Amino acid sequence: MPGVAESAVVGVPHEVWGEAVAAVVVPADGVVLDEAAVIDFCRAELAHFKAPRTVRFVAELPRNAMGKVDKKAIRDPYWARRDRAIDG
């Protein structure tokens, strides 16, 4: 999507389906994005079930020692205090 520097998607808890897609987005410098615009763009480009239901904007994505996006660090806050969680 224009205006997105980088992004990651993870599964987050959903009361009905068990999990839903959430996106974590780093906007490009000087760009202001809103959640609805990102979701609408994704729904136009992807199957509905693959599009994120929520979007969180961050300054940078967490990375592991190898420089890869640390999806576990992104997921952990969503799954805290839950009966089940996703490992890895």
Jmol script that loads the backbone (N, CA, C; Angstrom):
load data "model"
ATOM      1  N   MET A   1       0.849  -1.176   0.000  1.00  0.00           N
ATOM      2  CA  MET A   1       0.000   0.000   0.000  1.00  0.00           C
ATOM      3  C   MET A   1       0.894   1.238   0.000  1.00  0.00           C
ATOM      4  N   PRO A   2       0.598   2.184  -0.834  1.00  0.00           N
ATOM      5  CA  PRO A   2       1.371   3.417  -0.804  1.00  0.00           C
ATOM      6  C   PRO A   2       1.300   4.052   0.585  1.00  0.00           C
ATOM      7  N   GLY A   3       2.435   4.539   1.057  1.00  0.00           N
ATOM      8  CA  GLY A   3       2.479   5.160   2.374  1.00  0.00           C
ATOM      9  C   GLY A   3       2.843   4.216   3.495  1.00  0.00           C
ATOM     10  N   VAL A   4       3.012   2.923   3.188  1.00  0.00           N
ATOM     11  CA  VAL A   4       3.409   1.943   4.203  1.00  0.00           C
ATOM     12  C   VAL A   4       4.879   1.599   3.985  1.00  0.00           C
ATOM     13  N   ALA A   5       5.703   1.854   4.998  1.00  0.00           N
ATOM     14  CA  ALA A   5       7.123   1.522   4.905  1.00  0.00           C
ATOM     15  C   ALA A   5       7.331   0.019   5.079  1.00  0.00           C
ATOM     16  N   GLU A   6       6.681  -0.563   6.079  1.00  0.00           N
ATOM     17  CA  GLU A   6       6.730  -2.005   6.297  1.00  0.00           C
ATOM     18  C   GLU A   6       5.574  -2.409   7.190  1.00  0.00           C
ATOM     19  N   SER A   7       5.296  -3.708   7.176  1.00  0.00           N
ATOM     20  CA  SER A   7       4.168  -4.199   7.969  1.00  0.00           C
ATOM     21  C   SER A   7       4.371  -5.672   8.295  1.00  0.00           C
ATOM     22  N   ALA A   8       3.576  -6.135   9.241  1.00  0.00           N
ATOM     23  CA  ALA A   8       3.543  -7.549   9.608  1.00  0.00           C
ATOM     24  C   ALA A   8       2.115  -7.870  10.011  1.00  0.00           C
ATOM     25  N   VAL A   9       1.723  -9.115   9.807  1.00  0.00           N
ATOM     26  CA  VAL A   9       0.401  -9.551  10.249  1.00  0.00           C
ATOM     27  C   VAL A   9       0.545 -10.745  11.173  1.00  0.00           C
ATOM     28  N   VAL A  10      -0.340 -10.814  12.147  1.00  0.00           N
ATOM     29  CA  VAL A  10      -0.326 -11.905  13.122  1.00  0.00           C
ATOM     30  C   VAL A  10      -1.759 -12.307  13.432  1.00  0.00           C
ATOM     31  N   GLY A  11      -1.912 -13.502  13.983  1.00  0.00           N
ATOM     32  CA  GLY A  11      -3.202 -13.945  14.466  1.00  0.00           C
ATOM     33  C   GLY A  11      -3.409 -13.456  15.886  1.00  0.00           C
ATOM     34  N   VAL A  12      -4.569 -12.859  16.122  1.00  0.00           N
ATOM     35  CA  VAL A  12      -4.915 -12.356  17.459  1.00  0.00           C
ATOM     36  C   VAL A  12      -6.218 -13.003  17.907  1.00  0.00           C
ATOM     37  N   PRO A  13      -6.488 -13.025  19.204  1.00  0.00           N
ATOM     38  CA  PRO A  13      -7.702 -13.672  19.699  1.00  0.00           C
ATOM     39  C   PRO A  13      -8.979 -13.055  19.124  1.00  0.00           C
ATOM     40  N   HIS A  14      -9.928 -13.910  18.808  1.00  0.00           N
ATOM     41  CA  HIS A  14     -11.241 -13.474  18.362  1.00  0.00           C
ATOM     42  C   HIS A  14     -12.268 -14.375  19.028  1.00  0.00           C
ATOM     43  N   GLU A  15     -13.267 -13.782  19.631  1.00  0.00           N
ATOM     44  CA  GLU A  15     -14.232 -14.546  20.424  1.00  0.00           C
ATOM     45  C   GLU A  15     -15.018 -15.563  19.611  1.00  0.00           C
ATOM     46  N   VAL A  16     -15.322 -15.277  18.358  1.00  0.00           N
ATOM     47  CA  VAL A  16     -16.128 -16.183  17.539  1.00  0.00           C
ATOM     48  C   VAL A  16     -15.261 -17.175  16.771  1.00  0.00           C
ATOM     49  N   TRP A  17     -14.245 -16.693  16.084  1.00  0.00           N
ATOM     50  CA  TRP A  17     -13.444 -17.534  15.193  1.00  0.00           C
ATOM     51  C   TRP A  17     -12.208 -18.134  15.844  1.00  0.00           C
ATOM     52  N   GLY A  18     -11.889 -17.729  17.031  1.00  0.00           N
ATOM     53  CA  GLY A  18     -10.670 -18.209  17.675  1.00  0.00           C
ATOM     54  C   GLY A  18      -9.504 -17.277  17.418  1.00  0.00           C
ATOM     55  N   GLU A  19      -9.311 -16.926  16.142  1.00  0.00           N
ATOM     56  CA  GLU A  19      -8.258 -15.990  15.752  1.00  0.00           C
ATOM     57  C   GLU A  19      -8.755 -15.104  14.627  1.00  0.00           C
ATOM     58  N   ALA A  20      -8.183 -13.916  14.555  1.00  0.00           N
ATOM     59  CA  ALA A  20      -8.437 -12.983  13.462  1.00  0.00           C
ATOM     60  C   ALA A  20      -7.100 -12.366  13.065  1.00  0.00           C
ATOM     61  N   VAL A  21      -7.057 -11.782  11.883  1.00  0.00           N
ATOM     62  CA  VAL A  21      -5.835 -11.167  11.374  1.00  0.00           C
ATOM     63  C   VAL A  21      -5.730  -9.734  11.888  1.00  0.00           C
ATOM     64  N   ALA A  22      -4.560  -9.405  12.416  1.00  0.00           N
ATOM     65  CA  ALA A  22      -4.256  -8.030  12.828  1.00  0.00           C
ATOM     66  C   ALA A  22      -2.971  -7.598  12.125  1.00  0.00           C
ATOM     67  N   ALA A  23      -2.931  -6.366  11.686  1.00  0.00           N
ATOM     68  CA  ALA A  23      -1.749  -5.827  11.021  1.00  0.00           C
ATOM     69  C   ALA A  23      -1.055  -4.823  11.934  1.00  0.00           C
ATOM     70  N   VAL A  24       0.254  -4.839  11.871  1.00  0.00           N
ATOM     71  CA  VAL A  24       1.068  -3.835  12.547  1.00  0.00           C
ATOM     72  C   VAL A  24       1.814  -3.118  11.432  1.00  0.00           C
ATOM     73  N   VAL A  25       1.628  -1.812  11.349  1.00  0.00           N
ATOM     74  CA  VAL A  25       2.099  -1.037  10.200  1.00  0.00           C
ATOM     75  C   VAL A  25       3.033   0.079  10.634  1.00  0.00           C
ATOM     76  N   VAL A  26       4.117   0.219   9.884  1.00  0.00           N
ATOM     77  CA  VAL A  26       5.032   1.357  10.038  1.00  0.00           C
ATOM     78  C   VAL A  26       4.762   2.290   8.858  1.00  0.00           C
ATOM     79  N   PRO A  27       4.165   3.458   9.103  1.00  0.00           N
ATOM     80  CA  PRO A  27       3.925   4.388   7.998  1.00  0.00           C
ATOM     81  C   PRO A  27       5.250   4.933   7.453  1.00  0.00           C
ATOM     82  N   ALA A  28       5.252   5.258   6.167  1.00  0.00           N
ATOM     83  CA  ALA A  28       6.420   5.910   5.567  1.00  0.00           C
ATOM     84  C   ALA A  28       6.583   7.286   6.199  1.00  0.00           C
ATOM     85  N   ASP A  29       7.785   7.812   6.153  1.00  0.00           N
ATOM     86  CA  ASP A  29       8.067   9.124   6.729  1.00  0.00           C
ATOM     87  C   ASP A  29       7.120  10.185   6.176  1.00  0.00           C
ATOM     88  N   GLY A  30       6.507  10.923   7.090  1.00  0.00           N
ATOM     89  CA  GLY A  30       5.631  12.018   6.708  1.00  0.00           C
ATOM     90  C   GLY A  30       4.235  11.618   6.256  1.00  0.00           C
ATOM     91  N   VAL A  31       3.922  10.326   6.311  1.00  0.00           N
ATOM     92  CA  VAL A  31       2.614   9.847   5.865  1.00  0.00           C
ATOM     93  C   VAL A  31       1.737   9.569   7.077  1.00  0.00           C
ATOM     94  N   VAL A  32       0.493  10.009   6.996  1.00  0.00           N
ATOM     95  CA  VAL A  32      -0.486   9.733   8.045  1.00  0.00           C
ATOM     96  C   VAL A  32      -1.507   8.763   7.462  1.00  0.00           C
ATOM     97  N   LEU A  33      -1.624   7.600   8.069  1.00  0.00           N
ATOM     98  CA  LEU A  33      -2.576   6.586   7.633  1.00  0.00           C
ATOM     99  C   LEU A  33      -3.610   6.378   8.720  1.00  0.00           C
ATOM    100  N   ASP A  34      -4.775   5.875   8.338  1.00  0.00           N
ATOM    101  CA  ASP A  34      -5.750   5.508   9.348  1.00  0.00           C
ATOM    102  C   ASP A  34      -6.161   4.053   9.148  1.00  0.00           C
ATOM    103  N   GLU A  35      -6.667   3.478  10.218  1.00  0.00           N
ATOM    104  CA  GLU A  35      -6.993   2.055  10.238  1.00  0.00           C
ATOM    105  C   GLU A  35      -7.972   1.680   9.130  1.00  0.00           C
ATOM    106  N   ALA A  36      -9.012   2.459   8.948  1.00  0.00           N
ATOM    107  CA  ALA A  36     -10.033   2.148   7.938  1.00  0.00           C
ATOM    108  C   ALA A  36      -9.439   2.120   6.533  1.00  0.00           C
ATOM    109  N   ALA A  37      -8.549   3.037   6.226  1.00  0.00           N
ATOM    110  CA  ALA A  37      -7.939   3.085   4.893  1.00  0.00           C
ATOM    111  C   ALA A  37      -7.089   1.841   4.632  1.00  0.00           C
ATOM    112  N   VAL A  38      -6.339   1.406   5.630  1.00  0.00           N
ATOM    113  CA  VAL A  38      -5.503   0.211   5.470  1.00  0.00           C
ATOM    114  C   VAL A  38      -6.382  -1.026   5.281  1.00  0.00           C
ATOM    115  N   ILE A  39      -7.408  -1.160   6.101  1.00  0.00           N
ATOM    116  CA  ILE A  39      -8.300  -2.318   5.987  1.00  0.00           C
ATOM    117  C   ILE A  39      -9.010  -2.312   4.636  1.00  0.00           C
ATOM    118  N   ASP A  40      -9.507  -1.166   4.199  1.00  0.00           N
ATOM    119  CA  ASP A  40     -10.186  -1.081   2.901  1.00  0.00           C
ATOM    120  C   ASP A  40      -9.252  -1.448   1.754  1.00  0.00           C
ATOM    121  N   PHE A  41      -8.016  -0.973   1.812  1.00  0.00           N
ATOM    122  CA  PHE A  41      -7.039  -1.302   0.772  1.00  0.00           C
ATOM    123  C   PHE A  41      -6.797  -2.806   0.732  1.00  0.00           C
ATOM    124  N   CYS A  42      -6.610  -3.403   1.893  1.00  0.00           N
ATOM    125  CA  CYS A  42      -6.356  -4.851   1.957  1.00  0.00           C
ATOM    126  C   CYS A  42      -7.553  -5.650   1.459  1.00  0.00           C
ATOM    127  N   ARG A  43      -8.746  -5.238   1.807  1.00  0.00           N
ATOM    128  CA  ARG A  43      -9.947  -5.960   1.357  1.00  0.00           C
ATOM    129  C   ARG A  43     -10.110  -5.886  -0.154  1.00  0.00           C
ATOM    130  N   ALA A  44      -9.646  -4.798  -0.757  1.00  0.00           N
ATOM    131  CA  ALA A  44      -9.720  -4.671  -2.219  1.00  0.00           C
ATOM    132  C   ALA A  44      -8.688  -5.545  -2.919  1.00  0.00           C
ATOM    133  N   GLU A  45      -7.588  -5.853  -2.226  1.00  0.00           N
ATOM    134  CA  GLU A  45      -6.489  -6.604  -2.828  1.00  0.00           C
ATOM    135  C   GLU A  45      -6.448  -8.076  -2.433  1.00  0.00           C
ATOM    136  N   LEU A  46      -7.059  -8.422  -1.308  1.00  0.00           N
ATOM    137  CA  LEU A  46      -6.955  -9.775  -0.749  1.00  0.00           C
ATOM    138  C   LEU A  46      -8.337 -10.390  -0.553  1.00  0.00           C
ATOM    139  N   ALA A  47      -8.354 -11.694  -0.359  1.00  0.00           N
ATOM    140  CA  ALA A  47      -9.593 -12.347   0.049  1.00  0.00           C
ATOM    141  C   ALA A  47     -10.021 -11.744   1.386  1.00  0.00           C
ATOM    142  N   HIS A  48     -11.311 -11.642   1.595  1.00  0.00           N
ATOM    143  CA  HIS A  48     -11.842 -10.983   2.792  1.00  0.00           C
ATOM    144  C   HIS A  48     -11.259 -11.568   4.082  1.00  0.00           C
ATOM    145  N   PHE A  49     -11.132 -12.900   4.153  1.00  0.00           N
ATOM    146  CA  PHE A  49     -10.637 -13.520   5.380  1.00  0.00           C
ATOM    147  C   PHE A  49      -9.144 -13.283   5.607  1.00  0.00           C
ATOM    148  N   LYS A  50      -8.426 -12.849   4.590  1.00  0.00           N
ATOM    149  CA  LYS A  50      -6.998 -12.560   4.737  1.00  0.00           C
ATOM    150  C   LYS A  50      -6.733 -11.108   5.136  1.00  0.00           C
ATOM    151  N   ALA A  51      -7.719 -10.258   4.977  1.00  0.00           N
ATOM    152  CA  ALA A  51      -7.549  -8.837   5.299  1.00  0.00           C
ATOM    153  C   ALA A  51      -7.575  -8.649   6.818  1.00  0.00           C
ATOM    154  N   PRO A  52      -6.793  -7.727   7.330  1.00  0.00           N
ATOM    155  CA  PRO A  52      -6.791  -7.507   8.783  1.00  0.00           C
ATOM    156  C   PRO A  52      -8.112  -6.926   9.262  1.00  0.00           C
ATOM    157  N   ARG A  53      -8.477  -7.311  10.471  1.00  0.00           N
ATOM    158  CA  ARG A  53      -9.666  -6.747  11.113  1.00  0.00           C
ATOM    159  C   ARG A  53      -9.291  -5.544  11.972  1.00  0.00           C
ATOM    160  N   THR A  54      -8.022  -5.482  12.379  1.00  0.00           N
ATOM    161  CA  THR A  54      -7.521  -4.348  13.146  1.00  0.00           C
ATOM    162  C   THR A  54      -6.138  -3.979  12.636  1.00  0.00           C
ATOM    163  N   VAL A  55      -5.761  -2.732  12.860  1.00  0.00           N
ATOM    164  CA  VAL A  55      -4.442  -2.235  12.454  1.00  0.00           C
ATOM    165  C   VAL A  55      -3.879  -1.422  13.611  1.00  0.00           C
ATOM    166  N   ARG A  56      -2.626  -1.673  13.919  1.00  0.00           N
ATOM    167  CA  ARG A  56      -1.927  -0.885  14.936  1.00  0.00           C
ATOM    168  C   ARG A  56      -0.732  -0.229  14.247  1.00  0.00           C
ATOM    169  N   PHE A  57      -0.525   1.042  14.501  1.00  0.00           N
ATOM    170  CA  PHE A  57       0.582   1.783  13.891  1.00  0.00           C
ATOM    171  C   PHE A  57       1.722   1.914  14.897  1.00  0.00           C
ATOM    172  N   VAL A  58       2.941   1.625  14.441  1.00  0.00           N
ATOM    173  CA  VAL A  58       4.126   1.692  15.291  1.00  0.00           C
ATOM    174  C   VAL A  58       5.238   2.427  14.551  1.00  0.00           C
ATOM    175  N   ALA A  59       6.212   2.895  15.299  1.00  0.00           N
ATOM    176  CA  ALA A  59       7.356   3.597  14.702  1.00  0.00           C
ATOM    177  C   ALA A  59       8.308   2.621  14.027  1.00  0.00           C
ATOM    178  N   GLU A  60       8.424   1.405  14.591  1.00  0.00           N
ATOM    179  CA  GLU A  60       9.282   0.377  13.999  1.00  0.00           C
ATOM    180  C   GLU A  60       8.811  -0.994  14.453  1.00  0.00           C
ATOM    181  N   LEU A  61       9.092  -1.992  13.637  1.00  0.00           N
ATOM    182  CA  LEU A  61       8.733  -3.361  13.982  1.00  0.00           C
ATOM    183  C   LEU A  61       9.834  -3.955  14.854  1.00  0.00           C
ATOM    184  N   PRO A  62       9.457  -4.778  15.840  1.00  0.00           N
ATOM    185  CA  PRO A  62      10.492  -5.438  16.645  1.00  0.00           C
ATOM    186  C   PRO A  62      11.241  -6.455  15.793  1.00  0.00           C
ATOM    187  N   ARG A  63      12.514  -6.578  16.045  1.00  0.00           N
ATOM    188  CA  ARG A  63      13.341  -7.520  15.267  1.00  0.00           C
ATOM    189  C   ARG A  63      14.154  -8.384  16.212  1.00  0.00           C
ATOM    190  N   ASN A  64      14.461  -9.598  15.749  1.00  0.00           N
ATOM    191  CA  ASN A  64      15.286 -10.496  16.553  1.00  0.00           C
ATOM    192  C   ASN A  64      16.765 -10.226  16.258  1.00  0.00           C
ATOM    193  N   ALA A  65      17.636 -11.016  16.840  1.00  0.00           N
ATOM    194  CA  ALA A  65      19.087 -10.809  16.687  1.00  0.00           C
ATOM    195  C   ALA A  65      19.548 -10.956  15.237  1.00  0.00           C
ATOM    196  N   MET A  66      18.787 -11.706  14.437  1.00  0.00           N
ATOM    197  CA  MET A  66      19.135 -11.896  13.030  1.00  0.00           C
ATOM    198  C   MET A  66      18.570 -10.796  12.135  1.00  0.00           C
ATOM    199  N   GLY A  67      17.803  -9.868  12.718  1.00  0.00           N
ATOM    200  CA  GLY A  67      17.227  -8.782  11.950  1.00  0.00           C
ATOM    201  C   GLY A  67      15.867  -9.082  11.355  1.00  0.00           C
ATOM    202  N   LYS A  68      15.330 -10.267  11.648  1.00  0.00           N
ATOM    203  CA  LYS A  68      14.010 -10.629  11.136  1.00  0.00           C
ATOM    204  C   LYS A  68      12.927 -10.056  12.045  1.00  0.00           C
ATOM    205  N   VAL A  69      11.744  -9.813  11.477  1.00  0.00           N
ATOM    206  CA  VAL A  69      10.627  -9.313  12.267  1.00  0.00           C
ATOM    207  C   VAL A  69      10.281 -10.346  13.335  1.00  0.00           C
ATOM    208  N   ASP A  70      10.187  -9.901  14.572  1.00  0.00           N
ATOM    209  CA  ASP A  70       9.897 -10.783  15.704  1.00  0.00           C
ATOM    210  C   ASP A  70       8.386 -10.840  15.921  1.00  0.00           C
ATOM    211  N   LYS A  71       7.738 -11.771  15.228  1.00  0.00           N
ATOM    212  CA  LYS A  71       6.278 -11.864  15.312  1.00  0.00           C
ATOM    213  C   LYS A  71       5.810 -12.286  16.701  1.00  0.00           C
ATOM    214  N   LYS A  72       6.619 -13.048  17.405  1.00  0.00           N
ATOM    215  CA  LYS A  72       6.241 -13.431  18.768  1.00  0.00           C
ATOM    216  C   LYS A  72       6.101 -12.185  19.639  1.00  0.00           C
ATOM    217  N   ALA A  73       7.016 -11.249  19.499  1.00  0.00           N
ATOM    218  CA  ALA A  73       6.949 -10.003  20.270  1.00  0.00           C
ATOM    219  C   ALA A  73       5.717  -9.183  19.882  1.00  0.00           C
ATOM    220  N   ILE A  74       5.296  -9.278  18.633  1.00  0.00           N
ATOM    221  CA  ILE A  74       4.091  -8.574  18.194  1.00  0.00           C
ATOM    222  C   ILE A  74       2.850  -9.243  18.762  1.00  0.00           C
ATOM    223  N   ARG A  75       2.813 -10.578  18.754  1.00  0.00           N
ATOM    224  CA  ARG A  75       1.639 -11.339  19.215  1.00  0.00           C
ATOM    225  C   ARG A  75       1.440 -11.322  20.718  1.00  0.00           C
ATOM    226  N   ASP A  76       2.532 -11.373  21.474  1.00  0.00           N
ATOM    227  CA  ASP A  76       2.448 -11.552  22.930  1.00  0.00           C
ATOM    228  C   ASP A  76       1.459 -10.622  23.644  1.00  0.00           C
ATOM    229  N   PRO A  77       1.432  -9.315  23.374  1.00  0.00           N
ATOM    230  CA  PRO A  77       0.478  -8.462  24.092  1.00  0.00           C
ATOM    231  C   PRO A  77      -0.988  -8.841  23.837  1.00  0.00           C
ATOM    232  N   TYR A  78      -1.282  -9.311  22.638  1.00  0.00           N
ATOM    233  CA  TYR A  78      -2.653  -9.693  22.307  1.00  0.00           C
ATOM    234  C   TYR A  78      -3.092 -10.953  23.059  1.00  0.00           C
ATOM    235  N   TRP A  79      -2.146 -11.877  23.295  1.00  0.00           N
ATOM    236  CA  TRP A  79      -2.462 -13.171  23.891  1.00  0.00           C
ATOM    237  C   TRP A  79      -2.223 -13.213  25.397  1.00  0.00           C
ATOM    238  N   ALA A  80      -1.738 -12.126  25.983  1.00  0.00           N
ATOM    239  CA  ALA A  80      -1.488 -12.096  27.428  1.00  0.00           C
ATOM    240  C   ALA A  80      -2.786 -12.359  28.190  1.00  0.00           C
ATOM    241  N   ARG A  81      -2.669 -13.098  29.265  1.00  0.00           N
ATOM    242  CA  ARG A  81      -3.803 -13.420  30.139  1.00  0.00           C
ATOM    243  C   ARG A  81      -4.906 -14.195  29.416  1.00  0.00           C
ATOM    244  N   ARG A  82      -4.524 -15.026  28.451  1.00  0.00           N
ATOM    245  CA  ARG A  82      -5.467 -15.890  27.742  1.00  0.00           C
ATOM    246  C   ARG A  82      -5.236 -17.329  28.163  1.00  0.00           C
ATOM    247  N   ASP A  83      -6.258 -18.159  28.041  1.00  0.00           N
ATOM    248  CA  ASP A  83      -6.136 -19.573  28.379  1.00  0.00           C
ATOM    249  C   ASP A  83      -5.225 -20.319  27.408  1.00  0.00           C
ATOM    250  N   ARG A  84      -5.180 -19.824  26.174  1.00  0.00           N
ATOM    251  CA  ARG A  84      -4.322 -20.454  25.177  1.00  0.00           C
ATOM    252  C   ARG A  84      -3.546 -19.372  24.458  1.00  0.00           C
ATOM    253  N   ALA A  85      -2.471 -19.780  23.812  1.00  0.00           N
ATOM    254  CA  ALA A  85      -1.653 -18.835  23.077  1.00  0.00           C
ATOM    255  C   ALA A  85      -0.947 -19.558  21.950  1.00  0.00           C
ATOM    256  N   ILE A  86      -0.395 -18.797  21.038  1.00  0.00           N
ATOM    257  CA  ILE A  86       0.368 -19.351  19.914  1.00  0.00           C
ATOM    258  C   ILE A  86       1.840 -19.294  20.302  1.00  0.00           C
ATOM    259  N   ASP A  87       2.535 -20.403  20.119  1.00  0.00           N
ATOM    260  CA  ASP A  87       3.977 -20.439  20.373  1.00  0.00           C
ATOM    261  C   ASP A  87       4.723 -20.133  19.091  1.00  0.00           C
ATOM    262  N   GLY A  88       5.928 -19.547  19.268  1.00  0.00           N
ATOM    263  CA  GLY A  88       6.824 -19.360  18.134  1.00  0.00           C
ATOM    264  C   GLY A  88       6.492 -18.303  17.252  1.00  0.00           C
TER     265      GLY A  88
END
end "model"
wireframe off; spacefill off
backbone 0.3
color backbone group
